[in-house]
């Protein structure tokens, strides 16, 4: 499965989404512009997308909610370890109230992985950050076994981008 992401103005991206109603394309709005996410087994309908392969995932991406993109730059040498950690995760996020979907996206053209997490709303995301599931997923941070104490697999600092999916009704 592939995921393609492109950015632009809301109105321009809306025209792309409208032209391709047979495709699974979600339009999202953020503070610094809009983004389209296209999930498909085939090629993208976008001209110049950021291209990703799905490494892990849960749930179905839906045309609603609040989306958090955790952008994580990873060295070439660190890719196997990074992916191993996600493939062996507990999977507790899927049982959290308000969870819709999640994808771990391997970059095909850069070093920055994206962890796509979709929630019912920002409150559900904030509640997850204080949950037992979040604490379990991040329990090794700050310990000798944590990613911050392992050989550095990161090529830069991670950063979040957040979006809402407008209700068109």
CNS distance restraints for C-alpha pairs under 8 A (distance, minus, plus):
assign (resid   1 and name CA) (resid  39 and name CA) 7.17 0.50 0.50
assign (resid   1 and name CA) (resid  40 and name CA) 5.92 0.50 0.50
assign (resid   1 and name CA) (resid  41 and name CA) 4.76 0.50 0.50
assign (resid   1 and name CA) (resid  42 and name CA) 7.89 0.50 0.50
assign (resid   1 and name CA) (resid  53 and name CA) 6.13 0.50 0.50
assign (resid   1 and name CA) (resid  54 and name CA) 5.64 0.50 0.50
assign (resid   2 and name CA) (resid  39 and name CA) 5.77 0.50 0.50
assign (resid   2 and name CA) (resid  40 and name CA) 5.40 0.50 0.50
assign (resid   2 and name CA) (resid  41 and name CA) 5.74 0.50 0.50
assign (resid   2 and name CA) (resid  42 and name CA) 7.25 0.50 0.50
assign (resid   2 and name CA) (resid  51 and name CA) 7.44 0.50 0.50
assign (resid   2 and name CA) (resid  52 and name CA) 5.75 0.50 0.50
assign (resid   2 and name CA) (resid  53 and name CA) 4.60 0.50 0.50
assign (resid   2 and name CA) (resid  54 and name CA) 5.82 0.50 0.50
assign (resid   3 and name CA) (resid  37 and name CA) 6.81 0.50 0.50
assign (resid   3 and name CA) (resid  38 and name CA) 5.50 0.50 0.50
assign (resid   3 and name CA) (resid  39 and name CA) 4.46 0.50 0.50
assign (resid   3 and name CA) (resid  40 and name CA) 6.41 0.50 0.50
assign (resid   3 and name CA) (resid  51 and name CA) 6.31 0.50 0.50
assign (resid   3 and name CA) (resid  52 and name CA) 5.17 0.50 0.50
assign (resid   3 and name CA) (resid  53 and name CA) 6.18 0.50 0.50
assign (resid   3 and name CA) (resid  54 and name CA) 6.87 0.50 0.50
assign (resid   3 and name CA) (resid 105 and name CA) 7.47 0.50 0.50
assign (resid   4 and name CA) (resid  37 and name CA) 5.78 0.50 0.50
assign (resid   4 and name CA) (resid  38 and name CA) 5.06 0.50 0.50
assign (resid   4 and name CA) (resid  39 and name CA) 6.54 0.50 0.50
assign (resid   4 and name CA) (resid  44 and name CA) 6.40 0.50 0.50
assign (resid   4 and name CA) (resid  46 and name CA) 7.83 0.50 0.50
assign (resid   4 and name CA) (resid  49 and name CA) 5.66 0.50 0.50
assign (resid   4 and name CA) (resid  50 and name CA) 5.61 0.50 0.50
assign (resid   4 and name CA) (resid  51 and name CA) 4.84 0.50 0.50
assign (resid   4 and name CA) (resid  52 and name CA) 6.14 0.50 0.50
assign (resid   5 and name CA) (resid  35 and name CA) 6.79 0.50 0.50
assign (resid   5 and name CA) (resid  36 and name CA) 5.60 0.50 0.50
assign (resid   5 and name CA) (resid  37 and name CA) 4.71 0.50 0.50
assign (resid   5 and name CA) (resid  38 and name CA) 6.41 0.50 0.50
assign (resid   5 and name CA) (resid  49 and name CA) 5.38 0.50 0.50
assign (resid   5 and name CA) (resid  50 and name CA) 5.20 0.50 0.50
assign (resid   5 and name CA) (resid  51 and name CA) 6.82 0.50 0.50
assign (resid   6 and name CA) (resid  35 and name CA) 5.58 0.50 0.50
assign (resid   6 and name CA) (resid  36 and name CA) 5.42 0.50 0.50
assign (resid   6 and name CA) (resid  37 and name CA) 6.93 0.50 0.50
assign (resid   6 and name CA) (resid  46 and name CA) 7.22 0.50 0.50
assign (resid   6 and name CA) (resid  48 and name CA) 7.21 0.50 0.50
assign (resid   6 and name CA) (resid  49 and name CA) 4.94 0.50 0.50
assign (resid   6 and name CA) (resid  50 and name CA) 6.31 0.50 0.50
assign (resid   7 and name CA) (resid  13 and name CA) 7.67 0.50 0.50
assign (resid   7 and name CA) (resid  33 and name CA) 7.15 0.50 0.50
assign (resid   7 and name CA) (resid  34 and name CA) 5.72 0.50 0.50
assign (resid   7 and name CA) (resid  35 and name CA) 4.29 0.50 0.50
assign (resid   7 and name CA) (resid  36 and name CA) 6.40 0.50 0.50
assign (resid   8 and name CA) (resid  12 and name CA) 6.78 0.50 0.50
assign (resid   8 and name CA) (resid  13 and name CA) 6.30 0.50 0.50
assign (resid   8 and name CA) (resid  33 and name CA) 6.24 0.50 0.50
assign (resid   8 and name CA) (resid  34 and name CA) 5.55 0.50 0.50
assign (resid   8 and name CA) (resid  35 and name CA) 6.31 0.50 0.50
assign (resid   9 and name CA) (resid  13 and name CA) 6.18 0.50 0.50
assign (resid   9 and name CA) (resid  33 and name CA) 5.88 0.50 0.50
assign (resid   9 and name CA) (resid  34 and name CA) 5.58 0.50 0.50
assign (resid   9 and name CA) (resid  35 and name CA) 7.99 0.50 0.50
assign (resid  10 and name CA) (resid  14 and name CA) 5.98 0.50 0.50
assign (resid  10 and name CA) (resid  27 and name CA) 7.96 0.50 0.50
assign (resid  10 and name CA) (resid  29 and name CA) 6.98 0.50 0.50
assign (resid  10 and name CA) (resid  33 and name CA) 6.93 0.50 0.50
assign (resid  10 and name CA) (resid  34 and name CA) 5.14 0.50 0.50
assign (resid  10 and name CA) (resid  35 and name CA) 7.61 0.50 0.50
assign (resid  11 and name CA) (resid  15 and name CA) 6.56 0.50 0.50
assign (resid  12 and name CA) (resid  16 and name CA) 6.81 0.50 0.50
assign (resid  13 and name CA) (resid  17 and name CA) 6.30 0.50 0.50
assign (resid  13 and name CA) (resid  27 and name CA) 7.22 0.50 0.50
assign (resid  13 and name CA) (resid  34 and name CA) 7.45 0.50 0.50
assign (resid  13 and name CA) (resid  35 and name CA) 7.27 0.50 0.50
assign (resid  13 and name CA) (resid  36 and name CA) 6.71 0.50 0.50
assign (resid  14 and name CA) (resid  18 and name CA) 6.06 0.50 0.50
assign (resid  14 and name CA) (resid  27 and name CA) 6.95 0.50 0.50
assign (resid  15 and name CA) (resid  19 and name CA) 6.23 0.50 0.50
assign (resid  16 and name CA) (resid  20 and name CA) 6.59 0.50 0.50
assign (resid  17 and name CA) (resid  21 and name CA) 6.51 0.50 0.50
assign (resid  17 and name CA) (resid  25 and name CA) 6.28 0.50 0.50
assign (resid  17 and name CA) (resid  26 and name CA) 7.54 0.50 0.50
assign (resid  17 and name CA) (resid  27 and name CA) 7.23 0.50 0.50
assign (resid  17 and name CA) (resid  36 and name CA) 7.84 0.50 0.50
assign (resid  20 and name CA) (resid  25 and name CA) 7.86 0.50 0.50
assign (resid  20 and name CA) (resid  45 and name CA) 7.91 0.50 0.50
assign (resid  21 and name CA) (resid  25 and name CA) 7.81 0.50 0.50
assign (resid  23 and name CA) (resid  38 and name CA) 7.46 0.50 0.50
assign (resid  23 and name CA) (resid  39 and name CA) 7.98 0.50 0.50
assign (resid  23 and name CA) (resid  40 and name CA) 7.55 0.50 0.50
assign (resid  24 and name CA) (resid  38 and name CA) 5.80 0.50 0.50
assign (resid  24 and name CA) (resid  39 and name CA) 5.80 0.50 0.50
assign (resid  24 and name CA) (resid  40 and name CA) 6.98 0.50 0.50
assign (resid  25 and name CA) (resid  36 and name CA) 6.50 0.50 0.50
assign (resid  25 and name CA) (resid  37 and name CA) 5.49 0.50 0.50
assign (resid  25 and name CA) (resid  38 and name CA) 4.42 0.50 0.50
assign (resid  25 and name CA) (resid  39 and name CA) 6.69 0.50 0.50
assign (resid  26 and name CA) (resid  36 and name CA) 5.57 0.50 0.50
assign (resid  26 and name CA) (resid  37 and name CA) 5.20 0.50 0.50
assign (resid  26 and name CA) (resid  38 and name CA) 6.62 0.50 0.50
assign (resid  26 and name CA) (resid  62 and name CA) 7.37 0.50 0.50
assign (resid  26 and name CA) (resid  63 and name CA) 5.69 0.50 0.50
assign (resid  26 and name CA) (resid 165 and name CA) 7.68 0.50 0.50
assign (resid  27 and name CA) (resid  34 and name CA) 7.21 0.50 0.50
assign (resid  27 and name CA) (resid  35 and name CA) 5.95 0.50 0.50
assign (resid  27 and name CA) (resid  36 and name CA) 4.67 0.50 0.50
assign (resid  27 and name CA) (resid  37 and name CA) 6.69 0.50 0.50
assign (resid  27 and name CA) (resid  63 and name CA) 7.60 0.50 0.50
assign (resid  27 and name CA) (resid 165 and name CA) 6.31 0.50 0.50
assign (resid  27 and name CA) (resid 166 and name CA) 7.78 0.50 0.50
assign (resid  28 and name CA) (resid  34 and name CA) 5.56 0.50 0.50
assign (resid  28 and name CA) (resid  35 and name CA) 5.22 0.50 0.50
assign (resid  28 and name CA) (resid  36 and name CA) 6.23 0.50 0.50
assign (resid  28 and name CA) (resid  37 and name CA) 7.97 0.50 0.50
assign (resid  28 and name CA) (resid  67 and name CA) 8.00 0.50 0.50
assign (resid  28 and name CA) (resid 163 and name CA) 5.65 0.50 0.50
assign (resid  28 and name CA) (resid 164 and name CA) 5.52 0.50 0.50
assign (resid  28 and name CA) (resid 165 and name CA) 4.56 0.50 0.50
assign (resid  28 and name CA) (resid 166 and name CA) 6.82 0.50 0.50
assign (resid  29 and name CA) (resid  33 and name CA) 6.17 0.50 0.50
assign (resid  29 and name CA) (resid  34 and name CA) 4.35 0.50 0.50
assign (resid  29 and name CA) (resid  35 and name CA) 6.46 0.50 0.50
assign (resid  29 and name CA) (resid 163 and name CA) 5.15 0.50 0.50
assign (resid  29 and name CA) (resid 164 and name CA) 5.31 0.50 0.50
assign (resid  29 and name CA) (resid 165 and name CA) 6.15 0.50 0.50
assign (resid  29 and name CA) (resid 166 and name CA) 7.04 0.50 0.50
assign (resid  30 and name CA) (resid  34 and name CA) 5.60 0.50 0.50
assign (resid  30 and name CA) (resid  35 and name CA) 7.76 0.50 0.50
assign (resid  30 and name CA) (resid 161 and name CA) 7.78 0.50 0.50
assign (resid  30 and name CA) (resid 162 and name CA) 6.10 0.50 0.50
assign (resid  30 and name CA) (resid 163 and name CA) 4.40 0.50 0.50
assign (resid  30 and name CA) (resid 164 and name CA) 6.47 0.50 0.50
assign (resid  31 and name CA) (resid 162 and name CA) 7.93 0.50 0.50
assign (resid  31 and name CA) (resid 163 and name CA) 7.59 0.50 0.50
assign (resid  34 and name CA) (resid 163 and name CA) 7.96 0.50 0.50
assign (resid  38 and name CA) (resid  44 and name CA) 7.03 0.50 0.50
assign (resid  40 and name CA) (resid  44 and name CA) 7.54 0.50 0.50
assign (resid  44 and name CA) (resid  49 and name CA) 7.58 0.50 0.50
assign (resid  50 and name CA) (resid 107 and name CA) 7.80 0.50 0.50
assign (resid  50 and name CA) (resid 108 and name CA) 7.95 0.50 0.50
assign (resid  50 and name CA) (resid 109 and name CA) 7.17 0.50 0.50
assign (resid  51 and name CA) (resid 107 and name CA) 6.14 0.50 0.50
assign (resid  51 and name CA) (resid 108 and name CA) 5.51 0.50 0.50
assign (resid  51 and name CA) (resid 109 and name CA) 6.56 0.50 0.50
assign (resid  52 and name CA) (resid 105 and name CA) 5.42 0.50 0.50
assign (resid  52 and name CA) (resid 106 and name CA) 5.16 0.50 0.50
assign (resid  52 and name CA) (resid 107 and name CA) 4.56 0.50 0.50
assign (resid  52 and name CA) (resid 108 and name CA) 5.40 0.50 0.50
assign (resid  53 and name CA) (resid 105 and name CA) 5.53 0.50 0.50
assign (resid  53 and name CA) (resid 106 and name CA) 5.08 0.50 0.50
assign (resid  53 and name CA) (resid 107 and name CA) 6.65 0.50 0.50
assign (resid  53 and name CA) (resid 108 and name CA) 7.06 0.50 0.50
assign (resid  54 and name CA) (resid 103 and name CA) 6.43 0.50 0.50
assign (resid  54 and name CA) (resid 104 and name CA) 5.85 0.50 0.50
assign (resid  54 and name CA) (resid 105 and name CA) 4.76 0.50 0.50
assign (resid  54 and name CA) (resid 106 and name CA) 6.24 0.50 0.50
assign (resid  55 and name CA) (resid  83 and name CA) 7.22 0.50 0.50
assign (resid  55 and name CA) (resid  87 and name CA) 7.63 0.50 0.50
assign (resid  55 and name CA) (resid 103 and name CA) 7.41 0.50 0.50
assign (resid  55 and name CA) (resid 104 and name CA) 5.41 0.50 0.50
assign (resid  55 and name CA) (resid 105 and name CA) 5.82 0.50 0.50
assign (resid  55 and name CA) (resid 106 and name CA) 6.27 0.50 0.50
assign (resid  56 and name CA) (resid  86 and name CA) 7.11 0.50 0.50
assign (resid  56 and name CA) (resid  87 and name CA) 6.35 0.50 0.50
assign (resid  56 and name CA) (resid 103 and name CA) 5.73 0.50 0.50
assign (resid  56 and name CA) (resid 104 and name CA) 5.08 0.50 0.50
assign (resid  56 and name CA) (resid 105 and name CA) 7.49 0.50 0.50
assign (resid  57 and name CA) (resid 101 and name CA) 7.38 0.50 0.50
assign (resid  57 and name CA) (resid 102 and name CA) 5.20 0.50 0.50
assign (resid  57 and name CA) (resid 103 and name CA) 4.19 0.50 0.50
assign (resid  57 and name CA) (resid 104 and name CA) 6.12 0.50 0.50
assign (resid  58 and name CA) (resid  94 and name CA) 6.92 0.50 0.50
assign (resid  58 and name CA) (resid 101 and name CA) 5.45 0.50 0.50
assign (resid  58 and name CA) (resid 102 and name CA) 5.23 0.50 0.50
assign (resid  58 and name CA) (resid 103 and name CA) 6.65 0.50 0.50
assign (resid  59 and name CA) (resid  94 and name CA) 7.64 0.50 0.50
assign (resid  59 and name CA) (resid 100 and name CA) 5.96 0.50 0.50
assign (resid  59 and name CA) (resid 101 and name CA) 4.27 0.50 0.50
assign (resid  59 and name CA) (resid 102 and name CA) 6.54 0.50 0.50
assign (resid  60 and name CA) (resid 100 and name CA) 6.85 0.50 0.50
assign (resid  60 and name CA) (resid 101 and name CA) 5.46 0.50 0.50
assign (resid  61 and name CA) (resid 100 and name CA) 7.04 0.50 0.50
assign (resid  61 and name CA) (resid 101 and name CA) 5.57 0.50 0.50
assign (resid  61 and name CA) (resid 102 and name CA) 7.73 0.50 0.50
assign (resid  61 and name CA) (resid 118 and name CA) 7.34 0.50 0.50
assign (resid  62 and name CA) (resid 100 and name CA) 7.46 0.50 0.50
assign (resid  62 and name CA) (resid 101 and name CA) 7.87 0.50 0.50
assign (resid  63 and name CA) (resid 165 and name CA) 6.56 0.50 0.50
assign (resid  64 and name CA) (resid 120 and name CA) 7.26 0.50 0.50
assign (resid  64 and name CA) (resid 164 and name CA) 7.69 0.50 0.50
assign (resid  64 and name CA) (resid 165 and name CA) 5.06 0.50 0.50
assign (resid  64 and name CA) (resid 166 and name CA) 6.92 0.50 0.50
assign (resid  64 and name CA) (resid 167 and name CA) 6.80 0.50 0.50
assign (resid  65 and name CA) (resid 118 and name CA) 6.68 0.50 0.50
assign (resid  65 and name CA) (resid 119 and name CA) 5.57 0.50 0.50
assign (resid  65 and name CA) (resid 120 and name CA) 4.50 0.50 0.50
assign (resid  65 and name CA) (resid 121 and name CA) 5.25 0.50 0.50
assign (resid  65 and name CA) (resid 164 and name CA) 5.99 0.50 0.50
assign (resid  65 and name CA) (resid 165 and name CA) 5.45 0.50 0.50
assign (resid  65 and name CA) (resid 166 and name CA) 7.91 0.50 0.50
assign (resid  66 and name CA) (resid 118 and name CA) 5.70 0.50 0.50
assign (resid  66 and name CA) (resid 119 and name CA) 5.08 0.50 0.50
assign (resid  66 and name CA) (resid 120 and name CA) 6.00 0.50 0.50
assign (resid  66 and name CA) (resid 121 and name CA) 4.88 0.50 0.50
assign (resid  66 and name CA) (resid 122 and name CA) 5.91 0.50 0.50
assign (resid  66 and name CA) (resid 162 and name CA) 7.41 0.50 0.50
assign (resid  66 and name CA) (resid 163 and name CA) 5.86 0.50 0.50
assign (resid  66 and name CA) (resid 164 and name CA) 4.53 0.50 0.50
assign (resid  66 and name CA) (resid 165 and name CA) 6.27 0.50 0.50
assign (resid  67 and name CA) (resid 116 and name CA) 7.01 0.50 0.50
assign (resid  67 and name CA) (resid 117 and name CA) 5.68 0.50 0.50
assign (resid  67 and name CA) (resid 118 and name CA) 4.45 0.50 0.50
assign (resid  67 and name CA) (resid 119 and name CA) 6.25 0.50 0.50
assign (resid  67 and name CA) (resid 162 and name CA) 5.67 0.50 0.50
assign (resid  67 and name CA) (resid 163 and name CA) 5.06 0.50 0.50
assign (resid  67 and name CA) (resid 164 and name CA) 6.08 0.50 0.50
assign (resid  67 and name CA) (resid 165 and name CA) 7.66 0.50 0.50
assign (resid  68 and name CA) (resid 115 and name CA) 7.91 0.50 0.50
assign (resid  68 and name CA) (resid 116 and name CA) 5.97 0.50 0.50
assign (resid  68 and name CA) (resid 117 and name CA) 5.24 0.50 0.50
assign (resid  68 and name CA) (resid 118 and name CA) 6.47 0.50 0.50
assign (resid  68 and name CA) (resid 160 and name CA) 6.70 0.50 0.50
assign (resid  68 and name CA) (resid 161 and name CA) 5.88 0.50 0.50
assign (resid  68 and name CA) (resid 162 and name CA) 4.57 0.50 0.50
assign (resid  68 and name CA) (resid 163 and name CA) 6.50 0.50 0.50
assign (resid  69 and name CA) (resid 114 and name CA) 6.09 0.50 0.50
assign (resid  69 and name CA) (resid 115 and name CA) 5.63 0.50 0.50
assign (resid  69 and name CA) (resid 116 and name CA) 4.76 0.50 0.50
assign (resid  69 and name CA) (resid 117 and name CA) 6.50 0.50 0.50
assign (resid  69 and name CA) (resid 160 and name CA) 5.58 0.50 0.50
assign (resid  69 and name CA) (resid 161 and name CA) 5.11 0.50 0.50
assign (resid  69 and name CA) (resid 162 and name CA) 6.21 0.50 0.50
assign (resid  70 and name CA) (resid 114 and name CA) 5.46 0.50 0.50
assign (resid  70 and name CA) (resid 115 and name CA) 4.97 0.50 0.50
assign (resid  70 and name CA) (resid 116 and name CA) 6.58 0.50 0.50
assign (resid  70 and name CA) (resid 158 and name CA) 6.94 0.50 0.50
assign (resid  70 and name CA) (resid 159 and name CA) 5.91 0.50 0.50
assign (resid  70 and name CA) (resid 160 and name CA) 4.60 0.50 0.50
assign (resid  70 and name CA) (resid 161 and name CA) 6.63 0.50 0.50
assign (resid  71 and name CA) (resid 112 and name CA) 6.06 0.50 0.50
assign (resid  71 and name CA) (resid 113 and name CA) 5.79 0.50 0.50
assign (resid  71 and name CA) (resid 114 and name CA) 4.61 0.50 0.50
assign (resid  71 and name CA) (resid 115 and name CA) 6.60 0.50 0.50
assign (resid  71 and name CA) (resid 158 and name CA) 5.43 0.50 0.50
assign (resid  71 and name CA) (resid 159 and name CA) 5.29 0.50 0.50
assign (resid  71 and name CA) (resid 160 and name CA) 6.05 0.50 0.50
assign (resid  71 and name CA) (resid 161 and name CA) 7.75 0.50 0.50
assign (resid  72 and name CA) (resid 112 and name CA) 5.17 0.50 0.50
assign (resid  72 and name CA) (resid 113 and name CA) 5.09 0.50 0.50
assign (resid  72 and name CA) (resid 114 and name CA) 6.17 0.50 0.50
assign (resid  72 and name CA) (resid 115 and name CA) 7.89 0.50 0.50
assign (resid  72 and name CA) (resid 154 and name CA) 7.49 0.50 0.50
assign (resid  72 and name CA) (resid 156 and name CA) 7.62 0.50 0.50
assign (resid  72 and name CA) (resid 157 and name CA) 6.97 0.50 0.50
assign (resid  72 and name CA) (resid 158 and name CA) 4.47 0.50 0.50
assign (resid  72 and name CA) (resid 159 and name CA) 6.84 0.50 0.50
assign (resid  73 and name CA) (resid 111 and name CA) 5.27 0.50 0.50
assign (resid  73 and name CA) (resid 112 and name CA) 3.94 0.50 0.50
assign (resid  73 and name CA) (resid 113 and name CA) 6.05 0.50 0.50
assign (resid  73 and name CA) (resid 154 and name CA) 5.68 0.50 0.50
assign (resid  73 and name CA) (resid 155 and name CA) 5.29 0.50 0.50
assign (resid  73 and name CA) (resid 156 and name CA) 5.45 0.50 0.50
assign (resid  73 and name CA) (resid 157 and name CA) 6.83 0.50 0.50
assign (resid  73 and name CA) (resid 158 and name CA) 6.37 0.50 0.50
assign (resid  74 and name CA) (resid  78 and name CA) 6.03 0.50 0.50
assign (resid  74 and name CA) (resid  79 and name CA) 6.29 0.50 0.50
assign (resid  74 and name CA) (resid  82 and name CA) 7.71 0.50 0.50
assign (resid  74 and name CA) (resid 111 and name CA) 5.53 0.50 0.50
assign (resid  74 and name CA) (resid 112 and name CA) 6.07 0.50 0.50
assign (resid  74 and name CA) (resid 113 and name CA) 7.00 0.50 0.50
assign (resid  74 and name CA) (resid 153 and name CA) 5.70 0.50 0.50
assign (resid  74 and name CA) (resid 154 and name CA) 4.27 0.50 0.50
assign (resid  74 and name CA) (resid 155 and name CA) 5.08 0.50 0.50
assign (resid  74 and name CA) (resid 156 and name CA) 7.35 0.50 0.50
assign (resid  75 and name CA) (resid  79 and name CA) 6.42 0.50 0.50
assign (resid  75 and name CA) (resid 111 and name CA) 6.54 0.50 0.50
assign (resid  75 and name CA) (resid 153 and name CA) 5.47 0.50 0.50
assign (resid  75 and name CA) (resid 154 and name CA) 5.56 0.50 0.50
assign (resid  75 and name CA) (resid 155 and name CA) 5.16 0.50 0.50
assign (resid  76 and name CA) (resid 111 and name CA) 7.35 0.50 0.50
assign (resid  77 and name CA) (resid 153 and name CA) 6.95 0.50 0.50
assign (resid  78 and name CA) (resid  82 and name CA) 6.05 0.50 0.50
assign (resid  78 and name CA) (resid 152 and name CA) 7.68 0.50 0.50
assign (resid  78 and name CA) (resid 153 and name CA) 4.31 0.50 0.50
assign (resid  78 and name CA) (resid 154 and name CA) 7.06 0.50 0.50
assign (resid  79 and name CA) (resid  83 and name CA) 6.06 0.50 0.50
assign (resid  79 and name CA) (resid 153 and name CA) 7.46 0.50 0.50
assign (resid  80 and name CA) (resid  84 and name CA) 5.98 0.50 0.50
assign (resid  81 and name CA) (resid  85 and name CA) 6.29 0.50 0.50
assign (resid  81 and name CA) (resid 153 and name CA) 7.95 0.50 0.50
assign (resid  82 and name CA) (resid  86 and name CA) 6.78 0.50 0.50
assign (resid  82 and name CA) (resid 153 and name CA) 7.53 0.50 0.50
assign (resid  83 and name CA) (resid  87 and name CA) 6.10 0.50 0.50
assign (resid  84 and name CA) (resid  88 and name CA) 6.14 0.50 0.50
assign (resid  85 and name CA) (resid  89 and name CA) 6.18 0.50 0.50
assign (resid  86 and name CA) (resid 104 and name CA) 7.63 0.50 0.50
assign (resid  89 and name CA) (resid 137 and name CA) 7.28 0.50 0.50
assign (resid  90 and name CA) (resid 137 and name CA) 7.15 0.50 0.50
assign (resid  92 and name CA) (resid  96 and name CA) 7.07 0.50 0.50
assign (resid  92 and name CA) (resid 133 and name CA) 5.52 0.50 0.50
assign (resid  93 and name CA) (resid  99 and name CA) 7.15 0.50 0.50
assign (resid  93 and name CA) (resid 128 and name CA) 7.86 0.50 0.50
assign (resid  93 and name CA) (resid 133 and name CA) 6.18 0.50 0.50
assign (resid  93 and name CA) (resid 134 and name CA) 7.41 0.50 0.50
assign (resid  94 and name CA) (resid  99 and name CA) 6.15 0.50 0.50
assign (resid  94 and name CA) (resid 100 and name CA) 7.73 0.50 0.50
assign (resid  94 and name CA) (resid 101 and name CA) 7.60 0.50 0.50
assign (resid  95 and name CA) (resid  99 and name CA) 7.18 0.50 0.50
assign (resid  96 and name CA) (resid 128 and name CA) 6.79 0.50 0.50
assign (resid  96 and name CA) (resid 133 and name CA) 7.67 0.50 0.50
assign (resid  97 and name CA) (resid 124 and name CA) 6.61 0.50 0.50
assign (resid  98 and name CA) (resid 119 and name CA) 5.44 0.50 0.50
assign (resid  98 and name CA) (resid 120 and name CA) 4.85 0.50 0.50
assign (resid  98 and name CA) (resid 121 and name CA) 7.20 0.50 0.50
assign (resid  98 and name CA) (resid 124 and name CA) 5.12 0.50 0.50
assign (resid  98 and name CA) (resid 125 and name CA) 7.61 0.50 0.50
assign (resid  99 and name CA) (resid 118 and name CA) 6.47 0.50 0.50
assign (resid  99 and name CA) (resid 119 and name CA) 4.70 0.50 0.50
assign (resid  99 and name CA) (resid 120 and name CA) 6.39 0.50 0.50
assign (resid  99 and name CA) (resid 124 and name CA) 7.23 0.50 0.50
assign (resid  99 and name CA) (resid 125 and name CA) 7.92 0.50 0.50
assign (resid 100 and name CA) (resid 117 and name CA) 7.82 0.50 0.50
assign (resid 100 and name CA) (resid 118 and name CA) 5.31 0.50 0.50
assign (resid 100 and name CA) (resid 119 and name CA) 5.18 0.50 0.50
assign (resid 100 and name CA) (resid 120 and name CA) 6.58 0.50 0.50
assign (resid 101 and name CA) (resid 116 and name CA) 7.94 0.50 0.50
assign (resid 101 and name CA) (resid 117 and name CA) 5.91 0.50 0.50
assign (resid 101 and name CA) (resid 118 and name CA) 5.02 0.50 0.50
assign (resid 101 and name CA) (resid 119 and name CA) 7.13 0.50 0.50
assign (resid 102 and name CA) (resid 115 and name CA) 7.19 0.50 0.50
assign (resid 102 and name CA) (resid 116 and name CA) 5.34 0.50 0.50
assign (resid 102 and name CA) (resid 117 and name CA) 4.41 0.50 0.50
assign (resid 102 and name CA) (resid 118 and name CA) 6.13 0.50 0.50
assign (resid 103 and name CA) (resid 114 and name CA) 7.99 0.50 0.50
assign (resid 103 and name CA) (resid 115 and name CA) 5.81 0.50 0.50
assign (resid 103 and name CA) (resid 116 and name CA) 5.00 0.50 0.50
assign (resid 103 and name CA) (resid 117 and name CA) 6.66 0.50 0.50
assign (resid 104 and name CA) (resid 113 and name CA) 7.36 0.50 0.50
assign (resid 104 and name CA) (resid 114 and name CA) 6.09 0.50 0.50
assign (resid 104 and name CA) (resid 115 and name CA) 4.61 0.50 0.50
assign (resid 104 and name CA) (resid 116 and name CA) 6.35 0.50 0.50
assign (resid 105 and name CA) (resid 113 and name CA) 5.60 0.50 0.50
assign (resid 105 and name CA) (resid 114 and name CA) 5.07 0.50 0.50
assign (resid 105 and name CA) (resid 115 and name CA) 6.11 0.50 0.50
assign (resid 105 and name CA) (resid 116 and name CA) 7.50 0.50 0.50
assign (resid 106 and name CA) (resid 112 and name CA) 7.73 0.50 0.50
assign (resid 106 and name CA) (resid 113 and name CA) 5.18 0.50 0.50
assign (resid 106 and name CA) (resid 114 and name CA) 7.04 0.50 0.50
assign (resid 107 and name CA) (resid 111 and name CA) 6.31 0.50 0.50
assign (resid 107 and name CA) (resid 112 and name CA) 6.04 0.50 0.50
assign (resid 107 and name CA) (resid 113 and name CA) 5.48 0.50 0.50
assign (resid 107 and name CA) (resid 114 and name CA) 7.67 0.50 0.50
assign (resid 111 and name CA) (resid 155 and name CA) 7.75 0.50 0.50
assign (resid 119 and name CA) (resid 124 and name CA) 6.21 0.50 0.50
assign (resid 119 and name CA) (resid 125 and name CA) 6.13 0.50 0.50
assign (resid 120 and name CA) (resid 124 and name CA) 6.32 0.50 0.50
assign (resid 121 and name CA) (resid 125 and name CA) 6.76 0.50 0.50
assign (resid 122 and name CA) (resid 126 and name CA) 6.15 0.50 0.50
assign (resid 123 and name CA) (resid 127 and name CA) 6.02 0.50 0.50
assign (resid 124 and name CA) (resid 128 and name CA) 6.22 0.50 0.50
assign (resid 125 and name CA) (resid 129 and name CA) 6.48 0.50 0.50
assign (resid 126 and name CA) (resid 130 and name CA) 6.94 0.50 0.50
assign (resid 127 and name CA) (resid 131 and name CA) 6.32 0.50 0.50
assign (resid 128 and name CA) (resid 133 and name CA) 7.27 0.50 0.50
assign (resid 128 and name CA) (resid 134 and name CA) 6.20 0.50 0.50
assign (resid 129 and name CA) (resid 134 and name CA) 5.66 0.50 0.50
assign (resid 129 and name CA) (resid 135 and name CA) 7.84 0.50 0.50
assign (resid 130 and name CA) (resid 134 and name CA) 6.64 0.50 0.50
assign (resid 130 and name CA) (resid 135 and name CA) 7.33 0.50 0.50
assign (resid 131 and name CA) (resid 135 and name CA) 6.38 0.50 0.50
assign (resid 132 and name CA) (resid 136 and name CA) 5.97 0.50 0.50
assign (resid 133 and name CA) (resid 137 and name CA) 6.15 0.50 0.50
assign (resid 134 and name CA) (resid 138 and name CA) 6.22 0.50 0.50
assign (resid 135 and name CA) (resid 139 and name CA) 5.52 0.50 0.50
assign (resid 139 and name CA) (resid 146 and name CA) 7.96 0.50 0.50
assign (resid 140 and name CA) (resid 144 and name CA) 7.70 0.50 0.50
assign (resid 140 and name CA) (resid 145 and name CA) 5.89 0.50 0.50
assign (resid 140 and name CA) (resid 146 and name CA) 4.36 0.50 0.50
assign (resid 140 and name CA) (resid 147 and name CA) 7.49 0.50 0.50
assign (resid 141 and name CA) (resid 145 and name CA) 7.61 0.50 0.50
assign (resid 141 and name CA) (resid 146 and name CA) 4.44 0.50 0.50
assign (resid 141 and name CA) (resid 147 and name CA) 6.37 0.50 0.50
assign (resid 141 and name CA) (resid 148 and name CA) 6.46 0.50 0.50
assign (resid 142 and name CA) (resid 146 and name CA) 5.86 0.50 0.50
assign (resid 142 and name CA) (resid 148 and name CA) 6.54 0.50 0.50
assign (resid 142 and name CA) (resid 149 and name CA) 7.19 0.50 0.50
assign (resid 143 and name CA) (resid 149 and name CA) 6.92 0.50 0.50
assign (resid 144 and name CA) (resid 149 and name CA) 5.50 0.50 0.50
assign (resid 144 and name CA) (resid 150 and name CA) 7.37 0.50 0.50
assign (resid 145 and name CA) (resid 149 and name CA) 6.49 0.50 0.50
assign (resid 145 and name CA) (resid 150 and name CA) 6.73 0.50 0.50
assign (resid 146 and name CA) (resid 150 and name CA) 6.44 0.50 0.50
assign (resid 147 and name CA) (resid 151 and name CA) 7.92 0.50 0.50
assign (resid 147 and name CA) (resid 152 and name CA) 7.86 0.50 0.50
assign (resid 148 and name CA) (resid 152 and name CA) 7.50 0.50 0.50
